[in-house]
Amino acid sequence: MPTESELKPLLPRAVRKIAAWCLVLLLVAGVAAVGVWLCVQLKAAVTPVLLALLGTALLRPVHRRLLAMGVQRSLSAALTCLLLLAVVGGTGYVVASALIDTGDQIIASVKEAARKLADHFGAAGTSLDDLASNGKDLLGKFGSTAASGVLSGLSVVGEMIALAVLALFLTFFFLRDSDRAAATVHSLAPGNSGPRLEAMGRRGYRAVEGFMRGTTFIALIDAVCIMAGLLILRVPGAAGLGALVFVTAYIPYLGAFLSGAVAVLVALADRGLGTAASVLGVVLAVQVLEGHVLQPMIQSRTVQMHPAMVMLTITAGASVAGILGMLLAVPLTAAVFGVVSELRSHYAVPPSGARGSTTGA
């Protein structure tokens, strides 16, 4: 019969707990890595689904309003998709037109700013000036080599159109059949886990919905405020810069930095150092308004992510899927945070006083 010393564990309890948690973390990291790898390999199918989910989260209130007015589900979903197409197409047209109309002026202003920086900083500014000066030559060389790859270019355009059409159709089905999602989850869930899976899905979806609607509203306010400041300061290309602010606002923090830097460089080149400082003040004031007023009021109830986590998420998304990954990384991470929050609330251990009162009752 084994003695008490032989039955004693080789490792202390604390070490065994740490080892168990390390094993769990390795397992979760392995599953996540396999999931990301599969998404990258199947990006032609995964990307339309993710875009459709974002579009559904953005326009879900419109669909609910149409249903409340007595419109049939399929018709209301179709009208919502038409509205999505009109909004995306109209926004794309306005942004493209503004950037095309003022693009040459913005590029010329950035080139002039590079020359001014070269006068003050020497080699660094000279490099910027050379890059701007050689822009047309680079574009010409690219155009000459692109002629041999017309078929591949057409193939890429065709893939993008097919992706957009598929995302639009998926948005229609997601809107039309949203009432069946809960029943589908309950039918596929093992045992009695259906209600918990439904709660997790709803929490994640609310996080994505809050991010999309809040970001769109904040992007519109930022673009209007910055464009108004640029118009007051008589900075050239104000409409194009405002459009750039709206588009880049969907990439938190990094987008605001890039669009603000371009606006300051344009003001520095065309209006001088004083106007550039004023534009910098306008950009910083709008960012303070966004960070301390708009985001706490609009997104605090649905998306709560630390700025460092947002930056790491954007970096990871860019490394996996480029610009598209940067756009999708934050809403997907917000959904994951929502699911984790739901799990924590479900498995949280109640306080000892609450357990005692419950037992006594």
N, C-alpha and C positions, 0 to 999 in steps of 0.2 A: 504494500500500500504506500503511495507516495507521501512523503513528509510535507509539512507546511512550507518549508523552504523551497521544495521542488515545485509546489503549486504557485509560488509567488511570481508575478509577471517579471519579465526581464527588463522592461522599460517602465519608468514612472508614468503615472496617469496623465500628467501634463504633456509629456512627450508623445504619448499615444494619441491624445486629442489633436495635437499639432499635426502629426502624421496623417490622421484621418482627414483633417481639413485640407491638407496639401493634396491628398489623393482626390478629394472632391473637386478642388480647384483645377487640377490637371484634367480630370474627366470633363468638366464644363468647358475648359479651354479647348480640349480636343474636339468636342462636339461642335463648339462654335467655329473652329477652324474648318472642319469638314463642311459645315453649313455655308460658310463664306465661299469656300472653294466650289461647292455645288452651284451657288448663286452666280459666281463668275462664269462657270462653264455653261450655265443655262441662262445667261443674261438676256438672250433674245426672248425668252418667255417670262423671266422674272421682272425685267424692267417695265414692260407694259402693265403688269399687275401692280407694281409699286406706284407707278404714275396714276393708274386708275384709282387706287386707294386714296392718294393725295387729292385727286380731283373730286372724288366722292366726299371726302371729309370737308372740302372747301364749299361744295354746293349742296350738301345735305340739308341745310336749313331752307333753301329754296324749294327743294323737293317736298319737304314736310309742309311748307306753306301751300303748295299746290294741292297736296292731298287734303289738307284742311279745307280748301275751297271746293272740294268735291270732284276734283279731276281724277280720272282713272289712272291707276298706277303706271301702266305702260306709257300712256300719253304724258303723264307728268315727268317720268324719267326721260322720255324723248325730248320734251321741251327743255328740261334741265341740261341735257347734253348739248342741245342747240345753243343754249345760253353759254355753256362752257366753251363751245367752239367759237362763238362770237366774241366772248371776252378774251380768250387766248389769241385768236386771230387779230382782233382789234388792237390789243395791247402790243402784240408783235409788230403790227404794221406801224403803230405810232412810234414805238421805240426805234424800229429800223429806219423810219423816215427821219426822225429827229437826229439819229446818229449819222445817217448818210448826208443830211443837209448841212450839219455842222461838223462832220468828221474831219474834213480838210482843215477847217479853222482850228479845231482842237489839236490836231497833229502839228500844225504850224506853230501854235502857241507853245506846245510842249517842246518843240525843237528850239524855239527862241529861249524858253526857260533853261534848256540844257546849255545853250551858249552863255547865258548869264551865269549859270553855275560854274561853267568852265573858267570864266574870268575870276571867280573867287576861289575855286577849289582845284584848279589845274587839271590833272590827268583824269580824275573821276568825271568831271563835267565834260572834258574833251571826248571821253568814251561815249557818253550819252549823246553828244552832238554827232559823232561819227555814226552811231547807230541810227539816229534819226535821218541823217543825210543819206545813208545807204539803204533806207527803207524801200525806195522805188526800185533800186537795182535788185534788191532781194526779191521784191514782188515780181519783177520782170523775169528773173531766173526761175522763180517758182512757176510762173505762167508758162515758160517755155518747156519746163519738164512736165508740167501737168498735162500738156497736150497729149503726151504718150499714155497718160493714165485716165483718159476720159471714161473708158468703160468702168474702171474701178470706182471713179468718182460717181458715175451714175448709179452704180450698185449701192454705194453708201447712201446716196439720196433716196433710192428706192427702199432701202432698209429703214431709214428714218421715217419715211411716209408710212410704210407698213406698220412700224411700231406705234406711230401716232394714231392710226386708224384702229389698230387692235386695242390700244388704251382707251379710245373713245367708246368702242363697243363694250369693253369690260366695265367702264364707268356706267353705261346704261344698265347692264345686267346687275351690277352691284346696287344701284339705286332701286331698280324694280323689285329685286328679290331680297332686299335688306330685311324684310319682315320674317323671312324664312331662315335667317342665319342662326338664330337662337335654337330653333327646332333641329337644324342640321347638327349643331354642336352637341345637343343633348342626345341625338341618335348615334353619333360617332363616339361619344365619350364612354370610357369603360366604367362600369359600376355606377356609383353615385357621384361621380366627379363632374357631371354636366353643369350644375349650377356654378361650381367654382370656376370651370373653364369659361363659362359665359361671362362671369364677373371679370375675369382677367381680360378677355377680349374686349369687353365694353370699356374697361379702364384704359387699355392701350389705345383703342380707337378714339376715346375722348381726348387723350393726350395729342394724338396726331391732328384731330379736328381743331383743338385749341391752338396748336402751333400754326397751322395753315391759315386760319382766319385771323389770328393775332398778327402773324408776320405780314400778311397782305395789307392789313389796316395800318400797321406801323410803317411799312414800306411806302404806302401812299402819303402818309403824313410827312415822313422824312423827305420824300421827293418834292412835295409841294413847298415845304419850308425852305429847303436848300435852293430850289429853283427861284423862289421869291427873293431870297437873299442875293443870289447871283444877278437877278434882273435889277435889283435896287443898286447893286454895285457896278452894273453895266459890264459884267464879264461876258465875253463872247461865248456863244454855244451854250447858253443857259438851258435851253430846252433839251439838248442832247445830254448835258451833264445831269439834269434832273431825271431823264429816262435811265441813265446809267445808274443813278442812285437807287431807283426803284427796282431794277433788275438784280443788282448785286445785294440788295437787302435780304434776299432769300439765303444768302450765305452769312450767317451771323458773325459780327465783329470784323472778320476779314473783308467782307464786301464793303462795309462802311469805310474801312481804312483805305482800300484801293480807290473807291470813287471819290473820297475826300482828298486823297493825294493828287488825283488828276485835276480836280477843281482848283486846288491851290496852285498847281503848276501852271495851269492855263491863266489864272489871275496874275501870277508873277510875271508871265511872259508879256501879257497884253496891257496890264494896268500898273505894274510896278509892285514894289515890296509892300507898300502900305495897303493896297487893295488885297494882296495875297494874305497879309496878316488878318485883314478883316474877314476874308473868306474862311480862313482857318478858324477864326472866332465863331463864325456862323456854323461851321461844321461841328465844332466842339459843343456849341450851345444845343444844337439839334441832338447830338449824341447824349448829352446830359439829360435833355428832355425825354429821350427814349429810355435811357437806363433808369431814371429815377421817377418817372411819371407814367409813361406809356406801358412799358413792360410790367411793372407791378400791378397796374390797373387791369391790363388786358390778358396777360399770360400767366400771372402768378397762381391762378387757380388750376391751371391745366398742365403747365410745363414748368418744372423747377429744376434747373440744371445749372451747376456752377460754370462760370466762364471758362475756367481751365478745362473742364470736361468737354465743353462745347468745342474749344480749339483742338483738343486731342481727337475728338470725333471727326471734325472736318479734315484733319490731317490724315486720319486712317481712311476716311472715305475717298479722299483724293488719291491715296496710294493704291486703293483697290480698283476704283472705277473712274478716276479723273474728275472732270467737272460734274458729271452726273452723280458721282459718288459724294461730292461736296454738297450737292443740293439735297440728296436723299439721306445723308448720314444723320443729321440732327433730328428730323421727324421720326426716323426709325429708332434712334436712341431714346427719344422721348416716349415712344411706345413701349420700349423695353423697360424704362424706368416706371411707367405706369403699371406694367404687369408685375414687376418686382415689388412695388408698393402694395399692390393687392395681395400678393403672397405674404408679405410681412404683416399686414393687418389680419390676415387669416390665421397665421401660425404664431402670432404674438402671444406671449404668456401673460395672462392678466395679473395685476398686482395682488399681493397676498391679502390685502384688505378686501378687494373685490371678491376673491375666491372664498374668503371667510364669510362674507355677507351672503354670497350665493349659497354656500353650504348651510348656513343658518336658516335661510329662507326655505 
